[in-house]
């Protein structure tokens, strides 16, 4: 789980830049959308004293209302569960998706509260205007160390563009979760995975957010 946390922490900057996607023109290209709004959202996270201080409710509310609506968490869950998703009942699929979404909320929140001096630089798009699924390539520039390659897959849905997978340093987030999910399912089935995620979320709910070091 440590690798997964690191991947999401690095990817949160990219996810956050979709915060105002609903207000964007419907014909706006996904990379143009991201470039236009990224600076505003990142600067908000940096300058908001409550977020930097680890105000859990405010950070959770921000993630719930501004980030998760633009992440296709159900598709991410289905991809991470792989072939086991088809074997799950509708009730199990809903429970698993709900718990995975909650886990993402807590993980994004922890990363968002630690944004400090990062900036995002976007690469030229390699896609056709008619594409319904694209990969937006970027890199996260950090204060110390080399830039971190960060790409993410975005699909056009009836409600707009949504992120469904992220690649950090060559590792796709869904593939990383797929291994974890398969391991839990092999031990206790779909219900066992749901139970594990539920217990993890309860633990995270009682844990204070880490804040940016002064």
ZADO-1210 file (C-alpha; in nm, 4 decimals, padded with zeros to 6 digits):
<atoms>
<atom x="00.0000" y="00.0000" z="00.0000" code="UNK" pos="1"/>
<atom x="00.2963" y="00.2343" z="00.0511" code="UNK" pos="2"/>
<atom x="00.3695" y="00.2489" z="-00.3244" code="UNK" pos="3"/>
<atom x="00.0038" y="00.3207" z="-00.3964" code="UNK" pos="4"/>
<atom x="00.0036" y="00.6094" z="-00.1487" code="UNK" pos="5"/>
<atom x="00.3162" y="00.7544" z="-00.3089" code="UNK" pos="6"/>
<atom x="00.1648" y="00.7300" z="-00.6571" code="UNK" pos="7"/>
<atom x="-00.1556" y="00.9021" z="-00.5530" code="UNK" pos="8"/>
<atom x="00.0311" y="01.1702" z="-00.3607" code="UNK" pos="9"/>
<atom x="00.2282" y="01.2594" z="-00.6724" code="UNK" pos="10"/>
<atom x="-00.0792" y="01.2370" z="-00.8932" code="UNK" pos="11"/>
<atom x="-00.2993" y="01.4590" z="-00.6777" code="UNK" pos="12"/>
<atom x="-00.1675" y="01.7725" z="-00.8440" code="UNK" pos="13"/>
<atom x="-00.2860" y="01.6428" z="-01.1795" code="UNK" pos="14"/>
<atom x="-00.6227" y="01.5350" z="-01.0428" code="UNK" pos="15"/>
<atom x="-00.6794" y="01.8668" z="-00.8730" code="UNK" pos="16"/>
<atom x="-00.6447" y="02.0603" z="-01.1943" code="UNK" pos="17"/>
<atom x="-00.9785" y="01.9237" z="-01.3128" code="UNK" pos="18"/>
<atom x="-01.1650" y="02.0984" z="-01.0318" code="UNK" pos="19"/>
<atom x="-01.3616" y="02.3348" z="-01.2550" code="UNK" pos="20"/>
<atom x="-01.4173" y="02.1071" z="-01.5520" code="UNK" pos="21"/>
<atom x="-01.7953" y="02.1489" z="-01.5351" code="UNK" pos="22"/>
<atom x="-01.7629" y="02.5186" z="-01.6157" code="UNK" pos="23"/>
<atom x="-01.5409" y="02.4630" z="-01.9190" code="UNK" pos="24"/>
<atom x="-01.6724" y="02.4785" z="-02.2783" code="UNK" pos="25"/>
<atom x="-01.7962" y="02.1367" z="-02.3909" code="UNK" pos="26"/>
<atom x="-01.5663" y="02.1402" z="-02.6955" code="UNK" pos="27"/>
<atom x="-01.2521" y="02.2295" z="-02.5011" code="UNK" pos="28"/>
<atom x="-00.9706" y="01.9810" z="-02.5478" code="UNK" pos="29"/>
<atom x="-00.8695" y="01.7989" z="-02.2281" code="UNK" pos="30"/>
<atom x="-00.5107" y="01.9239" z="-02.2342" code="UNK" pos="31"/>
<atom x="-00.6255" y="02.2823" z="-02.2907" code="UNK" pos="32"/>
<atom x="-00.8670" y="02.2464" z="-02.0021" code="UNK" pos="33"/>
<atom x="-00.5952" y="02.1187" z="-01.7695" code="UNK" pos="34"/>
<atom x="-00.3465" y="02.3896" z="-01.8657" code="UNK" pos="35"/>
<atom x="-00.6005" y="02.6675" z="-01.8228" code="UNK" pos="36"/>
<atom x="-00.7146" y="02.5842" z="-01.4739" code="UNK" pos="37"/>
<atom x="-00.4157" y="02.4086" z="-01.3140" code="UNK" pos="38"/>
<atom x="-00.2376" y="02.7147" z="-01.1837" code="UNK" pos="39"/>
<atom x="-00.5492" y="02.8476" z="-01.0117" code="UNK" pos="40"/>
<atom x="-00.6253" y="02.5238" z="-00.8289" code="UNK" pos="41"/>
<atom x="-00.2674" y="02.4502" z="-00.7259" code="UNK" pos="42"/>
<atom x="-00.2194" y="02.8022" z="-00.5934" code="UNK" pos="43"/>
<atom x="-00.5413" y="02.7678" z="-00.3932" code="UNK" pos="44"/>
<atom x="-00.4122" y="02.4522" z="-00.2268" code="UNK" pos="45"/>
<atom x="-00.0809" y="02.6222" z="-00.1506" code="UNK" pos="46"/>
<atom x="-00.2286" y="02.9395" z="-00.0066" code="UNK" pos="47"/>
<atom x="-00.5265" y="02.8046" z="00.1886" code="UNK" pos="48"/>
<atom x="-00.4143" y="02.8160" z="00.5495" code="UNK" pos="49"/>
<atom x="-00.6792" y="02.5698" z="00.6657" code="UNK" pos="50"/>
<atom x="-00.5700" y="02.3102" z="00.4103" code="UNK" pos="51"/>
<atom x="-00.2021" y="02.3595" z="00.4955" code="UNK" pos="52"/>
<atom x="-00.2872" y="02.3285" z="00.8651" code="UNK" pos="53"/>
<atom x="-00.4533" y="01.9915" z="00.8051" code="UNK" pos="54"/>
<atom x="-00.8173" y="02.0916" z="00.8555" code="UNK" pos="55"/>
<atom x="-00.9546" y="01.7471" z="00.7713" code="UNK" pos="56"/>
<atom x="-01.3158" y="01.8490" z="00.7132" code="UNK" pos="57"/>
<atom x="-01.2237" y="02.1296" z="00.4758" code="UNK" pos="58"/>
<atom x="-00.9799" y="01.9140" z="00.2814" code="UNK" pos="59"/>
<atom x="-01.2256" y="01.6238" z="00.2583" code="UNK" pos="60"/>
<atom x="-01.5025" y="01.8577" z="00.1437" code="UNK" pos="61"/>
<atom x="-01.2715" y="02.0034" z="-00.1210" code="UNK" pos="62"/>
<atom x="-01.1806" y="01.6608" z="-00.2545" code="UNK" pos="63"/>
<atom x="-01.5403" y="01.5381" z="-00.2477" code="UNK" pos="64"/>
<atom x="-01.6822" y="01.8385" z="-00.4293" code="UNK" pos="65"/>
<atom x="-01.3989" y="01.9509" z="-00.6585" code="UNK" pos="66"/>
<atom x="-01.1895" y="01.6455" z="-00.7483" code="UNK" pos="67"/>
<atom x="-01.3870" y="01.3216" z="-00.7242" code="UNK" pos="68"/>
<atom x="-01.6680" y="01.4352" z="-00.9584" code="UNK" pos="69"/>
<atom x="-01.4076" y="01.4416" z="-01.2357" code="UNK" pos="70"/>
<atom x="-01.2567" y="01.1027" z="-01.1595" code="UNK" pos="71"/>
<atom x="-01.4355" y="00.7936" z="-01.2918" code="UNK" pos="72"/>
<atom x="-01.3943" y="00.5987" z="-00.9694" code="UNK" pos="73"/>
<atom x="-01.6332" y="00.3215" z="-01.0767" code="UNK" pos="74"/>
<atom x="-01.4345" y="00.2537" z="-01.3917" code="UNK" pos="75"/>
<atom x="-01.1130" y="00.2606" z="-01.1889" code="UNK" pos="76"/>
<atom x="-01.2659" y="00.0085" z="-00.9474" code="UNK" pos="77"/>
<atom x="-01.3775" y="-00.2218" z="-01.2281" code="UNK" pos="78"/>
<atom x="-01.0357" y="-00.2076" z="-01.3957" code="UNK" pos="79"/>
<atom x="-00.8546" y="-00.2682" z="-01.0665" code="UNK" pos="80"/>
<atom x="-01.0804" y="-00.5646" z="-00.9844" code="UNK" pos="81"/>
<atom x="-01.0235" y="-00.7091" z="-01.3323" code="UNK" pos="82"/>
<atom x="-01.2011" y="-01.0354" z="-01.4070" code="UNK" pos="83"/>
<atom x="-01.3339" y="-01.0504" z="-01.0505" code="UNK" pos="84"/>
<atom x="-01.5550" y="-00.7487" z="-01.1227" code="UNK" pos="85"/>
<atom x="-01.7691" y="-00.9523" z="-01.3625" code="UNK" pos="86"/>
<atom x="-01.8164" y="-01.2237" z="-01.1006" code="UNK" pos="87"/>
<atom x="-01.9342" y="-00.9803" z="-00.8337" code="UNK" pos="88"/>
<atom x="-02.3043" y="-00.9211" z="-00.7733" code="UNK" pos="89"/>
<atom x="-02.4459" y="-00.5706" z="-00.8361" code="UNK" pos="90"/>
<atom x="-02.4559" y="-00.5217" z="-00.4587" code="UNK" pos="91"/>
<atom x="-02.0920" y="-00.6217" z="-00.4232" code="UNK" pos="92"/>
<atom x="-01.9921" y="-00.3977" z="-00.7144" code="UNK" pos="93"/>
<atom x="-02.1626" y="-00.1005" z="-00.5509" code="UNK" pos="94"/>
<atom x="-02.0109" y="-00.1704" z="-00.2089" code="UNK" pos="95"/>
<atom x="-01.6640" y="-00.2174" z="-00.3573" code="UNK" pos="96"/>
<atom x="-01.6907" y="00.0983" z="-00.5684" code="UNK" pos="97"/>
<atom x="-01.8151" y="00.2991" z="-00.2696" code="UNK" pos="98"/>
<atom x="-01.5305" y="00.1828" z="-00.0449" code="UNK" pos="99"/>
<atom x="-01.2687" y="00.2379" z="-00.3144" code="UNK" pos="100"/>
<atom x="-01.4044" y="00.5872" z="-00.3779" code="UNK" pos="101"/>
<atom x="-01.3851" y="00.6617" z="-00.0047" code="UNK" pos="102"/>
<atom x="-01.0262" y="00.5357" z="00.0031" code="UNK" pos="103"/>
<atom x="-00.9398" y="00.7677" z="-00.2855" code="UNK" pos="104"/>
<atom x="-01.0983" y="01.0602" z="-00.1010" code="UNK" pos="105"/>
<atom x="-00.8856" y="01.0014" z="00.2081" code="UNK" pos="106"/>
<atom x="-00.5686" y="00.9451" z="00.0058" code="UNK" pos="107"/>
<atom x="-00.6198" y="01.2499" z="-00.2162" code="UNK" pos="108"/>
<atom x="-00.6893" y="01.4572" z="00.0950" code="UNK" pos="109"/>
<atom x="-00.3643" y="01.3551" z="00.2585" code="UNK" pos="110"/>
<atom x="-00.1704" y="01.4462" z="-00.0541" code="UNK" pos="111"/>
<atom x="-00.3557" y="01.7720" z="-00.1137" code="UNK" pos="112"/>
<atom x="-00.2694" y="01.8982" z="00.2340" code="UNK" pos="113"/>
<atom x="00.1019" y="01.8568" z="00.1515" code="UNK" pos="114"/>
<atom x="00.1161" y="02.0550" z="-00.1735" code="UNK" pos="115"/>
<atom x="00.3832" y="02.3207" z="-00.1309" code="UNK" pos="116"/>
<atom x="00.6038" y="02.4367" z="-00.4190" code="UNK" pos="117"/>
<atom x="00.5138" y="02.1908" z="-00.6945" code="UNK" pos="118"/>
<atom x="00.4319" y="02.3098" z="-01.0454" code="UNK" pos="119"/>
<atom x="00.3055" y="02.1138" z="-01.3461" code="UNK" pos="120"/>
<atom x="00.4454" y="02.1316" z="-01.6985" code="UNK" pos="121"/>
<atom x="00.2389" y="01.9812" z="-01.9820" code="UNK" pos="122"/>
<atom x="00.3661" y="01.8045" z="-02.2930" code="UNK" pos="123"/>
<atom x="00.2207" y="01.8412" z="-02.6462" code="UNK" pos="124"/>
<atom x="-00.0873" y="01.6271" z="-02.7041" code="UNK" pos="125"/>
<atom x="-00.0618" y="01.3191" z="-02.9247" code="UNK" pos="126"/>
<atom x="-00.4231" y="01.2615" z="-03.0223" code="UNK" pos="127"/>
<atom x="-00.6910" y="01.3284" z="-03.2791" code="UNK" pos="128"/>
<atom x="-00.9743" y="01.5765" z="-03.2072" code="UNK" pos="129"/>
<atom x="-01.2245" y="01.2940" z="-03.2597" code="UNK" pos="130"/>
<atom x="-01.0680" y="01.0702" z="-02.9912" code="UNK" pos="131"/>
<atom x="-01.2897" y="00.9841" z="-02.6969" code="UNK" pos="132"/>
<atom x="-00.9989" y="00.8607" z="-02.4856" code="UNK" pos="133"/>
<atom x="-00.6675" y="01.0429" z="-02.4631" code="UNK" pos="134"/>
<atom x="-00.3482" y="01.0449" z="-02.2619" code="UNK" pos="135"/>
<atom x="-00.2348" y="01.3792" z="-02.1261" code="UNK" pos="136"/>
<atom x="00.1377" y="01.3868" z="-02.0526" code="UNK" pos="137"/>
<atom x="00.3000" y="01.6137" z="-01.7991" code="UNK" pos="138"/>
<atom x="00.5717" y="01.6372" z="-01.5388" code="UNK" pos="139"/>
<atom x="00.5666" y="01.7617" z="-01.1818" code="UNK" pos="140"/>
<atom x="00.8504" y="02.0017" z="-01.1042" code="UNK" pos="141"/>
<atom x="00.9623" y="01.9746" z="-00.7436" code="UNK" pos="142"/>
<atom x="01.1909" y="02.1953" z="-00.5377" code="UNK" pos="143"/>
<atom x="01.4509" y="01.9231" z="-00.4971" code="UNK" pos="144"/>
<atom x="01.5262" y="01.6450" z="-00.7390" code="UNK" pos="145"/>
<atom x="01.4433" y="01.5661" z="-01.0990" code="UNK" pos="146"/>
<atom x="01.0997" y="01.6379" z="-01.2518" code="UNK" pos="147"/>
<atom x="00.8529" y="01.3521" z="-01.2044" code="UNK" pos="148"/>
<atom x="00.6901" y="01.2176" z="-01.5242" code="UNK" pos="149"/>
<atom x="00.3124" y="01.2109" z="-01.4808" code="UNK" pos="150"/>
<atom x="00.0621" y="01.0967" z="-01.7429" code="UNK" pos="151"/>
<atom x="-00.3045" y="01.0280" z="-01.7077" code="UNK" pos="152"/>
<atom x="-00.5786" y="00.8725" z="-01.9158" code="UNK" pos="153"/>
<atom x="-00.8935" y="01.0734" z="-01.9687" code="UNK" pos="154"/>
<atom x="-01.2151" y="00.9565" z="-02.1328" code="UNK" pos="155"/>
<atom x="-01.5065" y="01.1561" z="-02.2706" code="UNK" pos="156"/>
<atom x="-01.8299" y="01.0698" z="-02.0909" code="UNK" pos="157"/>
<atom x="-02.1850" y="01.2103" z="-02.1168" code="UNK" pos="158"/>
<atom x="-02.0967" y="01.4382" z="-01.8240" code="UNK" pos="159"/>
<atom x="-01.7598" y="01.5532" z="-01.9633" code="UNK" pos="160"/>
<atom x="-01.3959" y="01.4400" z="-01.9547" code="UNK" pos="161"/>
<atom x="-01.3034" y="01.2174" z="-01.6599" code="UNK" pos="162"/>
<atom x="-00.9758" y="01.0679" z="-01.5402" code="UNK" pos="163"/>
<atom x="-00.9688" y="00.6895" z="-01.5078" code="UNK" pos="164"/>
<atom x="-00.6002" y="00.6039" z="-01.4698" code="UNK" pos="165"/>
<atom x="-00.2695" y="00.7714" z="-01.3845" code="UNK" pos="166"/>
<atom x="00.0906" y="00.6842" z="-01.4620" code="UNK" pos="167"/>
<atom x="00.3669" y="00.8035" z="-01.2293" code="UNK" pos="168"/>
<atom x="00.7267" y="00.7119" z="-01.3111" code="UNK" pos="169"/>
<atom x="00.6064" y="00.4375" z="-01.5459" code="UNK" pos="170"/>
<atom x="00.3607" y="00.2757" z="-01.3025" code="UNK" pos="171"/>
<atom x="-00.0106" y="00.2813" z="-01.3830" code="UNK" pos="172"/>
<atom x="-00.2232" y="00.3335" z="-01.0720" code="UNK" pos="173"/>
<atom x="-00.4912" y="00.0831" z="-01.1771" code="UNK" pos="174"/>
<atom x="-00.2313" y="-00.1885" z="-01.2354" code="UNK" pos="175"/>
<atom x="-00.0839" y="-00.1231" z="-00.8923" code="UNK" pos="176"/>
<atom x="-00.4239" y="-00.1589" z="-00.7280" code="UNK" pos="177"/>
<atom x="-00.5000" y="-00.4670" z="-00.9388" code="UNK" pos="178"/>
<atom x="-00.2286" y="-00.6620" z="-00.7608" code="UNK" pos="179"/>
<atom x="-00.3514" y="-00.5534" z="-00.4183" code="UNK" pos="180"/>
<atom x="-00.7133" y="-00.6327" z="-00.5030" code="UNK" pos="181"/>
<atom x="-00.6279" y="-00.9773" z="-00.6440" code="UNK" pos="182"/>
<atom x="-00.4298" y="-01.0639" z="-00.3314" code="UNK" pos="183"/>
<atom x="-00.7174" y="-00.9707" z="-00.0997" code="UNK" pos="184"/>
<atom x="-00.9755" y="-01.1475" z="-00.3170" code="UNK" pos="185"/>
<atom x="-00.7687" y="-01.4669" z="-00.3201" code="UNK" pos="186"/>
<atom x="-00.7782" y="-01.4679" z="00.0588" code="UNK" pos="187"/>
<atom x="-01.1394" y="-01.3703" z="00.1258" code="UNK" pos="188"/>
<atom x="-01.3250" y="-01.3186" z="-00.2001" code="UNK" pos="189"/>
<atom x="-01.4936" y="-00.9938" z="-00.3035" code="UNK" pos="190"/>
<atom x="-01.6497" y="-00.9624" z="00.0431" code="UNK" pos="191"/>
<atom x="-01.3044" y="-00.9970" z="00.1959" code="UNK" pos="192"/>
<atom x="-01.1732" y="-00.7117" z="-00.0189" code="UNK" pos="193"/>
<atom x="-01.4715" y="-00.4953" z="00.0720" code="UNK" pos="194"/>
<atom x="-01.4104" y="-00.5684" z="00.4415" code="UNK" pos="195"/>
<atom x="-01.0406" y="-00.4813" z="00.4095" code="UNK" pos="196"/>
<atom x="-01.1162" y="-00.1489" z="00.2371" code="UNK" pos="197"/>
<atom x="-01.3877" y="-00.0684" z="00.4915" code="UNK" pos="198"/>
<atom x="-01.1496" y="-00.1239" z="00.7824" code="UNK" pos="199"/>
<atom x="-00.8803" y="00.0810" z="00.6077" code="UNK" pos="200"/>
<atom x="-01.1216" y="00.3702" z="00.5603" code="UNK" pos="201"/>
<atom x="-01.2268" y="00.3602" z="00.9254" code="UNK" pos="202"/>
<atom x="-00.8613" y="00.3807" z="01.0251" code="UNK" pos="203"/>
<atom x="-00.7969" y="00.6757" z="00.7903" code="UNK" pos="204"/>
<atom x="-01.1054" y="00.8578" z="00.9203" code="UNK" pos="205"/>
<atom x="-00.9514" y="00.8627" z="01.2685" code="UNK" pos="206"/>
<atom x="-00.6055" y="00.9666" z="01.1545" code="UNK" pos="207"/>
<atom x="-00.5102" y="01.3370" z="01.1357" code="UNK" pos="208"/>
<atom x="-00.3843" y="01.4670" z="00.8015" code="UNK" pos="209"/>
<atom x="-00.0123" y="01.5288" z="00.7635" code="UNK" pos="210"/>
<atom x="00.0729" y="01.8887" z="00.6871" code="UNK" pos="211"/>
<atom x="00.3471" y="02.0685" z="00.4963" code="UNK" pos="212"/>
<atom x="00.6664" y="02.0961" z="00.6972" code="UNK" pos="213"/>
<atom x="00.7498" y="02.4531" z="00.7940" code="UNK" pos="214"/>
</atoms>
